[in-house]
């Protein structure tokens, strides 16, 4: 993978992670999930049921892929 390709994937990964994180926080605050008494497992099920969680996850995976993918050999 070239430097330009890595840079583009890194930028996309950072943007997906930021958008997913902000959307997840806004979504959890909008529906007042912190007011109710949920167990930890119920709260994790609520979080993983949101689309914004998967945006955050894909962004993190892209960033890790760009960071640890081996460079081209010459």
Secondary structure, DSSP 8 states (H G I E B T S, - for coil): --HHHHHHHHHHHHHHHHHHHHHHHHHHHHTTTTTS---HHHHHHHHHTSHHHHHHHHHHHHHHHHHHS-----
